[in-house]
Amino acid sequence: MKLIGFFNRDGGTFRTTDMAAYEKRAEQVFRDAGHDFEALVIGGRDIVSAMERAARRDDIDGIVAGGGDGTISAAAAIAWKTGVALGVIPAGTMNLFARSLRLPLDIWQTLDILAAGEVDNVDIGSANGRAFVHQFSAGLHARMVRYRNGYTYRSRIGKMSASTRAAFGVIANPPEFDVDFEAGDVREQRHVSAISVSNNPFGANALLYADSLRSGELGFYTAKPLRPLGVARLAIDILRGRVRENADVMIMHAPEVHLHFPNLRQLANCVMDGELLPLERDVILKVHPGELKVMVQEGTAIKVAREGAVDSVAI
């Protein structure tokens, strides 16, 4: 395969990595595996435009993206729109998409796995046409990210510390809002503190990522209006991997979810794959089964073709 690697030197683990050595190692590993491979180390401001330009080339089979969840989400959107394969180097804090793909979280080991791996087809989500690989959320999560973004941090540990401070702020001041929703055959209006729509249902894990990206369904989660003690209980249940047992949480699965916020405030936010964005009054969320090509460990791809997808292929 003809591949280009894009490594965000400003993202997570790469900030403390010898990037010249990593670039050299990446090129050696992929070329030894028979690929035509070029590695580029790029700053965070420029990496998305560089990936977009490369993916539009007609001689490129795939891009390998290294960075945090924001970089990986942007790379997945580009790969989805252009039809090229995506390789994920998990250099961020949470690395949720890489976990769902069952890739190792060591940035050096992942090079060997991807170079010797195969291409599979997995699901990707969209919200009003904008792609996401992990989740769309509003309410508690959006408020926490907004609080966290108000703190200054320069490292992964600093980000985790800021997230902890932000979480305590949200526990003390949880949001409440109205939402009309349609999910499958269900139409309801609810008063809630949180909404989350995930690309495939979350597994039973503390980080809330999907165990599989091939179900063809969104996970749809809402939490009743919560007081501080209720938010604390929910946080504990999430950390224990038992969010499904929380009595304040409603869980549904559907291929499409429509949301309408009748009393939307002007500065309301949502979060998509970790990025804080303005919340629109109406949001249509869809899952696109098997439309994203990804590079995975050899032997883990699903070999059966589905409608709209192709068989996995060795790389």
Helices and strands as residue ranges (DSSP letters): E 2-8, G 12-16, H 19-32, E 36-42, H 47-55, E 62-67, H 69-82, E 85-90, H 96-100, H 107-115, E 118-127, E 130-132, E 135-139, H 140-149, H 156-172, E 177-183, E 186-192, E 194-199, E 218-223, H 228-239, G 243-245, E 249-254, E 256-260, E 269-272, E 275-278, E 282-296, E 313-314
